[in-house]
């Protein structure tokens, strides 16, 4: 069985190796969570993750690899493939870079990088590009902030995830997904008047039990219990809240000011930052954990795979 892994830098093993004095942390796919998980499962391992990748790029690169290697070149049989994807941030998208004839994953955070000379990326990114190109890029990103919002990003990104599910199921390829940076938004926290509200509702409906079975660390019962806590005025009763905490643990206390924001699924980022309170290594310049954290994550994923029986 070949375990095909894809995602962004948190899957690629970004900054996982401590740098030499004065150097930059190095990436290692062989030390990332996918390598440790494949070893525990006894599977062959291929990691095609790319740092900074958007969910659209993750989807298209995965589909392209499968079409090329499974169906065109017959290197791997579909029944011998196990696809593991840890999705990136919902706010990332693709831009065509005509200077290098490639697609680049972008985010509106690039605005901060373009403006702030103190950030490490400022002097390295776009250094070979003209002032006109950088000015036009800045204008484009600023326009996105005016014309789109978070719910638009999330709908587009989650549609990409659903498309990947249908693709894999169409070819009977085993898989499981994880959310690396952002978790799901619950409908009760969304603006019902928003244009994409009904679309999100229908998308969740279509995804149905797939989320419950194939998404790591998603707990469907959390949503059901939250609905019971709320009265018609959306105010929580202290005794009900305490019962909820007793059932699901103190990790939810940080969100009790607004129960709508309690995650029914914890992400890679949440797990280490909030639940384990595991500090990011001092050598990391852009918020990545070291190999020990990747081993812990692999152990959690192994337990999930065994409990949900996603590879049987």
CORNORTA-V582888 format. One record per residue. N is the residue number from 1. RES is the residue in three letters. SS is DSSP state (hx for helix, st for strand, lp for the rest). PHI is phi as a letter, one per 30 degrees, with the letter a starting at -180 (NA if undefined). D_CENTER is the distance of its C-alpha to the mean C-alpha in Angstrom with 2 decimals. Layout:
BEGIN
n->N res->RES ss->SS phi->PHI d_center->D_CENTER
n->N res->RES ss->SS phi->PHI d_center->D_CENTER
END
This chain:
BEGIN
n->1 res->UNK ss->lp phi->NA d_center->24.15
n->2 res->UNK ss->st phi->c d_center->21.66
n->3 res->UNK ss->st phi->c d_center->18.09
n->4 res->UNK ss->st phi->c d_center->16.05
n->5 res->UNK ss->st phi->c d_center->12.74
n->6 res->UNK ss->st phi->b d_center->10.30
n->7 res->UNK ss->st phi->l d_center->7.26
n->8 res->UNK ss->lp phi->c d_center->7.80
n->9 res->UNK ss->hx phi->d d_center->10.26
n->10 res->UNK ss->hx phi->d d_center->8.82
n->11 res->UNK ss->hx phi->c d_center->9.42
n->12 res->UNK ss->hx phi->d d_center->12.47
n->13 res->UNK ss->lp phi->j d_center->14.05
n->14 res->UNK ss->lp phi->d d_center->14.44
n->15 res->UNK ss->lp phi->h d_center->17.48
n->16 res->UNK ss->lp phi->d d_center->17.95
n->17 res->UNK ss->st phi->c d_center->21.67
n->18 res->UNK ss->lp phi->d d_center->23.99
n->19 res->UNK ss->lp phi->d d_center->25.86
n->20 res->UNK ss->lp phi->d d_center->29.60
n->21 res->UNK ss->lp phi->e d_center->31.49
n->22 res->UNK ss->lp phi->i d_center->30.82
n->23 res->UNK ss->lp phi->c d_center->28.10
n->24 res->UNK ss->lp phi->c d_center->24.40
n->25 res->UNK ss->lp phi->e d_center->21.84
n->26 res->UNK ss->st phi->c d_center->21.13
n->27 res->UNK ss->lp phi->c d_center->18.24
n->28 res->UNK ss->lp phi->b d_center->18.77
n->29 res->UNK ss->lp phi->d d_center->17.02
n->30 res->UNK ss->lp phi->d d_center->19.86
n->31 res->UNK ss->lp phi->c d_center->18.97
n->32 res->UNK ss->lp phi->d d_center->15.21
n->33 res->UNK ss->hx phi->e d_center->13.99
n->34 res->UNK ss->hx phi->d d_center->14.35
n->35 res->UNK ss->hx phi->d d_center->17.96
n->36 res->UNK ss->hx phi->d d_center->18.81
n->37 res->UNK ss->hx phi->d d_center->17.42
n->38 res->UNK ss->hx phi->d d_center->19.31
n->39 res->UNK ss->hx phi->d d_center->22.35
n->40 res->UNK ss->hx phi->d d_center->22.36
n->41 res->UNK ss->hx phi->d d_center->22.18
n->42 res->UNK ss->lp phi->i d_center->24.77
n->43 res->UNK ss->lp phi->c d_center->22.89
n->44 res->UNK ss->st phi->d d_center->23.00
n->45 res->UNK ss->st phi->b d_center->19.93
n->46 res->UNK ss->st phi->b d_center->18.54
n->47 res->UNK ss->st phi->c d_center->15.50
n->48 res->UNK ss->lp phi->c d_center->14.92
n->49 res->UNK ss->lp phi->d d_center->11.79
n->50 res->UNK ss->lp phi->b d_center->12.55
n->51 res->UNK ss->lp phi->e d_center->12.06
n->52 res->UNK ss->lp phi->i d_center->11.03
n->53 res->UNK ss->lp phi->d d_center->9.96
n->54 res->UNK ss->lp phi->d d_center->9.06
n->55 res->UNK ss->hx phi->d d_center->7.68
n->56 res->UNK ss->hx phi->d d_center->11.46
n->57 res->UNK ss->hx phi->d d_center->12.25
n->58 res->UNK ss->hx phi->d d_center->9.99
n->59 res->UNK ss->hx phi->d d_center->11.76
n->60 res->UNK ss->hx phi->d d_center->15.12
n->61 res->UNK ss->hx phi->d d_center->15.23
n->62 res->UNK ss->hx phi->d d_center->14.58
n->63 res->UNK ss->hx phi->d d_center->17.17
n->64 res->UNK ss->hx phi->d d_center->19.52
n->65 res->UNK ss->hx phi->d d_center->19.53
n->66 res->UNK ss->hx phi->d d_center->20.35
n->67 res->UNK ss->hx phi->d d_center->22.99
n->68 res->UNK ss->hx phi->d d_center->24.57
n->69 res->UNK ss->hx phi->c d_center->24.71
n->70 res->UNK ss->hx phi->c d_center->25.12
n->71 res->UNK ss->hx phi->c d_center->27.22
n->72 res->UNK ss->hx phi->d d_center->28.92
n->73 res->UNK ss->lp phi->c d_center->29.64
n->74 res->UNK ss->lp phi->h d_center->29.58
n->75 res->UNK ss->lp phi->d d_center->28.24
n->76 res->UNK ss->lp phi->b d_center->26.17
n->77 res->UNK ss->lp phi->d d_center->26.93
n->78 res->UNK ss->hx phi->e d_center->24.31
n->79 res->UNK ss->hx phi->d d_center->25.35
n->80 res->UNK ss->hx phi->c d_center->24.74
n->81 res->UNK ss->st phi->c d_center->21.08
n->82 res->UNK ss->st phi->b d_center->18.11
n->83 res->UNK ss->st phi->c d_center->14.69
n->84 res->UNK ss->st phi->b d_center->11.63
n->85 res->UNK ss->st phi->b d_center->8.20
n->86 res->UNK ss->st phi->c d_center->5.00
n->87 res->UNK ss->st phi->d d_center->2.84
n->88 res->UNK ss->lp phi->c d_center->3.17
n->89 res->UNK ss->lp phi->d d_center->5.40
n->90 res->UNK ss->lp phi->d d_center->7.52
n->91 res->UNK ss->lp phi->d d_center->10.50
n->92 res->UNK ss->lp phi->d d_center->10.46
n->93 res->UNK ss->st phi->b d_center->13.13
n->94 res->UNK ss->st phi->c d_center->15.66
n->95 res->UNK ss->st phi->b d_center->19.15
n->96 res->UNK ss->st phi->d d_center->21.99
n->97 res->UNK ss->st phi->c d_center->23.69
n->98 res->UNK ss->lp phi->d d_center->27.27
n->99 res->UNK ss->lp phi->d d_center->28.48
n->100 res->UNK ss->lp phi->c d_center->26.66
n->101 res->UNK ss->lp phi->h d_center->26.17
n->102 res->UNK ss->st phi->b d_center->22.42
n->103 res->UNK ss->st phi->c d_center->19.27
n->104 res->UNK ss->st phi->c d_center->17.32
n->105 res->UNK ss->st phi->d d_center->13.85
n->106 res->UNK ss->st phi->b d_center->14.81
n->107 res->UNK ss->lp phi->a d_center->14.13
n->108 res->UNK ss->lp phi->d d_center->16.92
n->109 res->UNK ss->lp phi->d d_center->16.53
n->110 res->UNK ss->hx phi->e d_center->18.59
n->111 res->UNK ss->hx phi->e d_center->21.47
n->112 res->UNK ss->hx phi->d d_center->21.50
n->113 res->UNK ss->hx phi->d d_center->21.57
n->114 res->UNK ss->hx phi->d d_center->24.38
n->115 res->UNK ss->hx phi->c d_center->26.36
n->116 res->UNK ss->lp phi->c d_center->25.99
n->117 res->UNK ss->lp phi->d d_center->28.00
n->118 res->UNK ss->lp phi->d d_center->27.16
n->119 res->UNK ss->lp phi->d d_center->23.53
n->120 res->UNK ss->lp phi->d d_center->23.41
n->121 res->UNK ss->lp phi->d d_center->21.72
n->122 res->UNK ss->lp phi->e d_center->24.51
n->123 res->UNK ss->lp phi->d d_center->27.18
n->124 res->UNK ss->lp phi->c d_center->25.23
n->125 res->UNK ss->lp phi->d d_center->23.31
n->126 res->UNK ss->lp phi->h d_center->25.57
n->127 res->UNK ss->lp phi->d d_center->28.63
n->128 res->UNK ss->lp phi->c d_center->30.25
n->129 res->UNK ss->lp phi->c d_center->29.75
n->130 res->UNK ss->lp phi->d d_center->32.48
n->131 res->UNK ss->hx phi->d d_center->32.78
n->132 res->UNK ss->hx phi->d d_center->32.89
n->133 res->UNK ss->hx phi->d d_center->29.53
n->134 res->UNK ss->hx phi->d d_center->27.84
n->135 res->UNK ss->hx phi->d d_center->29.73
n->136 res->UNK ss->hx phi->d d_center->28.67
n->137 res->UNK ss->hx phi->d d_center->24.99
n->138 res->UNK ss->hx phi->d d_center->25.40
n->139 res->UNK ss->hx phi->d d_center->27.16
n->140 res->UNK ss->hx phi->d d_center->24.53
n->141 res->UNK ss->hx phi->d d_center->21.68
n->142 res->UNK ss->hx phi->d d_center->24.06
n->143 res->UNK ss->hx phi->d d_center->24.86
n->144 res->UNK ss->hx phi->d d_center->21.27
n->145 res->UNK ss->hx phi->d d_center->21.34
n->146 res->UNK ss->hx phi->d d_center->24.56
n->147 res->UNK ss->hx phi->c d_center->23.79
n->148 res->UNK ss->lp phi->b d_center->20.28
n->149 res->UNK ss->lp phi->b d_center->18.47
n->150 res->UNK ss->hx phi->d d_center->15.19
n->151 res->UNK ss->hx phi->d d_center->15.94
n->152 res->UNK ss->hx phi->d d_center->16.61
n->153 res->UNK ss->hx phi->e d_center->13.28
n->154 res->UNK ss->hx phi->d d_center->11.53
n->155 res->UNK ss->hx phi->d d_center->14.06
n->156 res->UNK ss->hx phi->d d_center->13.77
n->157 res->UNK ss->hx phi->d d_center->10.04
n->158 res->UNK ss->hx phi->d d_center->10.50
n->159 res->UNK ss->hx phi->d d_center->13.63
n->160 res->UNK ss->hx phi->d d_center->11.97
n->161 res->UNK ss->hx phi->d d_center->10.09
n->162 res->UNK ss->hx phi->d d_center->13.57
n->163 res->UNK ss->hx phi->e d_center->15.32
n->164 res->UNK ss->hx phi->d d_center->13.60
n->165 res->UNK ss->hx phi->e d_center->14.69
n->166 res->UNK ss->hx phi->d d_center->18.16
n->167 res->UNK ss->hx phi->d d_center->18.49
n->168 res->UNK ss->hx phi->d d_center->17.94
n->169 res->UNK ss->hx phi->d d_center->20.15
n->170 res->UNK ss->hx phi->d d_center->22.75
n->171 res->UNK ss->lp phi->c d_center->23.31
n->172 res->UNK ss->lp phi->h d_center->23.06
n->173 res->UNK ss->lp phi->c d_center->20.36
n->174 res->UNK ss->st phi->d d_center->18.87
n->175 res->UNK ss->st phi->a d_center->15.11
n->176 res->UNK ss->st phi->a d_center->12.43
n->177 res->UNK ss->st phi->c d_center->8.73
n->178 res->UNK ss->st phi->b d_center->6.34
n->179 res->UNK ss->st phi->c d_center->3.67
n->180 res->UNK ss->lp phi->d d_center->3.18
n->181 res->UNK ss->lp phi->c d_center->4.72
n->182 res->UNK ss->lp phi->c d_center->6.00
n->183 res->UNK ss->lp phi->c d_center->7.83
n->184 res->UNK ss->lp phi->d d_center->10.31
n->185 res->UNK ss->lp phi->c d_center->13.43
n->186 res->UNK ss->lp phi->d d_center->16.64
n->187 res->UNK ss->hx phi->d d_center->19.33
n->188 res->UNK ss->hx phi->d d_center->21.92
n->189 res->UNK ss->hx phi->c d_center->20.18
n->190 res->UNK ss->lp phi->c d_center->20.20
n->191 res->UNK ss->lp phi->d d_center->23.23
n->192 res->UNK ss->lp phi->d d_center->25.18
n->193 res->UNK ss->lp phi->d d_center->26.99
n->194 res->UNK ss->lp phi->d d_center->24.00
n->195 res->UNK ss->lp phi->e d_center->24.30
n->196 res->UNK ss->lp phi->c d_center->20.89
n->197 res->UNK ss->hx phi->d d_center->21.47
n->198 res->UNK ss->hx phi->d d_center->23.22
n->199 res->UNK ss->hx phi->d d_center->20.79
n->200 res->UNK ss->hx phi->d d_center->17.89
n->201 res->UNK ss->hx phi->e d_center->20.35
n->202 res->UNK ss->hx phi->d d_center->21.25
n->203 res->UNK ss->hx phi->d d_center->17.77
n->204 res->UNK ss->hx phi->d d_center->17.06
n->205 res->UNK ss->hx phi->d d_center->20.55
n->206 res->UNK ss->hx phi->d d_center->19.98
n->207 res->UNK ss->hx phi->d d_center->16.87
n->208 res->UNK ss->lp phi->h d_center->19.12
n->209 res->UNK ss->hx phi->d d_center->19.25
n->210 res->UNK ss->hx phi->d d_center->16.52
n->211 res->UNK ss->hx phi->d d_center->13.94
n->212 res->UNK ss->hx phi->d d_center->16.39
n->213 res->UNK ss->hx phi->c d_center->17.02
n->214 res->UNK ss->hx phi->c d_center->14.12
n->215 res->UNK ss->st phi->c d_center->11.16
n->216 res->UNK ss->lp phi->d d_center->11.36
n->217 res->UNK ss->lp phi->i d_center->12.78
n->218 res->UNK ss->st phi->d d_center->13.30
n->219 res->UNK ss->lp phi->b d_center->16.88
n->220 res->UNK ss->hx phi->d d_center->18.72
n->221 res->UNK ss->hx phi->d d_center->21.74
n->222 res->UNK ss->hx phi->e d_center->20.25
n->223 res->UNK ss->hx phi->d d_center->20.33
n->224 res->UNK ss->hx phi->d d_center->23.83
n->225 res->UNK ss->hx phi->d d_center->25.13
n->226 res->UNK ss->hx phi->d d_center->23.90
n->227 res->UNK ss->hx phi->d d_center->25.87
n->228 res->UNK ss->hx phi->d d_center->28.91
n->229 res->UNK ss->hx phi->d d_center->28.75
n->230 res->UNK ss->st phi->d d_center->29.09
n->231 res->UNK ss->lp phi->c d_center->32.57
n->232 res->UNK ss->lp phi->d d_center->33.47
n->233 res->UNK ss->lp phi->c d_center->33.32
n->234 res->UNK ss->lp phi->h d_center->29.77
n->235 res->UNK ss->lp phi->c d_center->31.21
n->236 res->UNK ss->st phi->c d_center->30.37
n->237 res->UNK ss->lp phi->c d_center->33.20
n->238 res->UNK ss->hx phi->e d_center->33.21
n->239 res->UNK ss->hx phi->d d_center->34.26
n->240 res->UNK ss->hx phi->d d_center->31.50
n->241 res->UNK ss->hx phi->d d_center->28.86
n->242 res->UNK ss->hx phi->d d_center->30.33
n->243 res->UNK ss->hx phi->d d_center->30.27
n->244 res->UNK ss->hx phi->d d_center->26.56
n->245 res->UNK ss->hx phi->d d_center->26.01
n->246 res->UNK ss->hx phi->d d_center->28.39
n->247 res->UNK ss->hx phi->d d_center->26.49
n->248 res->UNK ss->hx phi->c d_center->22.87
n->249 res->UNK ss->lp phi->j d_center->23.61
n->250 res->UNK ss->hx phi->d d_center->23.97
n->251 res->UNK ss->hx phi->d d_center->20.26
n->252 res->UNK ss->hx phi->d d_center->20.50
n->253 res->UNK ss->hx phi->d d_center->23.41
n->254 res->UNK ss->hx phi->d d_center->21.51
n->255 res->UNK ss->hx phi->c d_center->20.59
n->256 res->UNK ss->lp phi->d d_center->24.04
n->257 res->UNK ss->lp phi->d d_center->25.23
n->258 res->UNK ss->lp phi->b d_center->23.10
n->259 res->UNK ss->hx phi->d d_center->22.25
n->260 res->UNK ss->hx phi->e d_center->20.38
n->261 res->UNK ss->hx phi->c d_center->17.50
n->262 res->UNK ss->lp phi->d d_center->17.38
n->263 res->UNK ss->lp phi->d d_center->14.12
n->264 res->UNK ss->lp phi->d d_center->14.93
n->265 res->UNK ss->st phi->b d_center->11.78
n->266 res->UNK ss->lp phi->d d_center->10.79
n->267 res->UNK ss->lp phi->c d_center->7.52
n->268 res->UNK ss->hx phi->e d_center->7.89
n->269 res->UNK ss->hx phi->d d_center->8.85
n->270 res->UNK ss->hx phi->d d_center->11.11
n->271 res->UNK ss->hx phi->e d_center->12.64
n->272 res->UNK ss->hx phi->d d_center->14.13
n->273 res->UNK ss->hx phi->d d_center->14.90
n->274 res->UNK ss->hx phi->c d_center->16.29
n->275 res->UNK ss->hx phi->d d_center->17.28
n->276 res->UNK ss->lp phi->d d_center->18.61
n->277 res->UNK ss->lp phi->h d_center->19.40
n->278 res->UNK ss->lp phi->d d_center->18.90
n->279 res->UNK ss->lp phi->d d_center->19.77
n->280 res->UNK ss->lp phi->d d_center->18.04
n->281 res->UNK ss->lp phi->e d_center->20.68
n->282 res->UNK ss->lp phi->d d_center->23.25
n->283 res->UNK ss->lp phi->d d_center->22.89
n->284 res->UNK ss->lp phi->d d_center->19.26
n->285 res->UNK ss->lp phi->c d_center->19.53
n->286 res->UNK ss->lp phi->b d_center->15.97
n->287 res->UNK ss->lp phi->i d_center->14.36
n->288 res->UNK ss->lp phi->b d_center->13.71
n->289 res->UNK ss->lp phi->c d_center->15.20
n->290 res->UNK ss->lp phi->d d_center->17.91
n->291 res->UNK ss->hx phi->d d_center->18.63
n->292 res->UNK ss->hx phi->d d_center->19.84
n->293 res->UNK ss->hx phi->d d_center->16.54
n->294 res->UNK ss->hx phi->d d_center->14.98
n->295 res->UNK ss->hx phi->d d_center->17.95
n->296 res->UNK ss->hx phi->d d_center->17.41
n->297 res->UNK ss->hx phi->d d_center->13.84
n->298 res->UNK ss->hx phi->d d_center->15.40
n->299 res->UNK ss->hx phi->d d_center->18.16
n->300 res->UNK ss->hx phi->d d_center->16.07
n->301 res->UNK ss->hx phi->d d_center->14.35
n->302 res->UNK ss->hx phi->d d_center->17.89
n->303 res->UNK ss->hx phi->d d_center->19.29
n->304 res->UNK ss->hx phi->d d_center->16.85
n->305 res->UNK ss->hx phi->d d_center->17.77
n->306 res->UNK ss->hx phi->d d_center->21.40
n->307 res->UNK ss->hx phi->d d_center->21.45
n->308 res->UNK ss->hx phi->d d_center->19.92
n->309 res->UNK ss->lp phi->h d_center->21.82
n->310 res->UNK ss->lp phi->d d_center->19.24
n->311 res->UNK ss->lp phi->c d_center->21.15
n->312 res->UNK ss->lp phi->d d_center->24.61
END
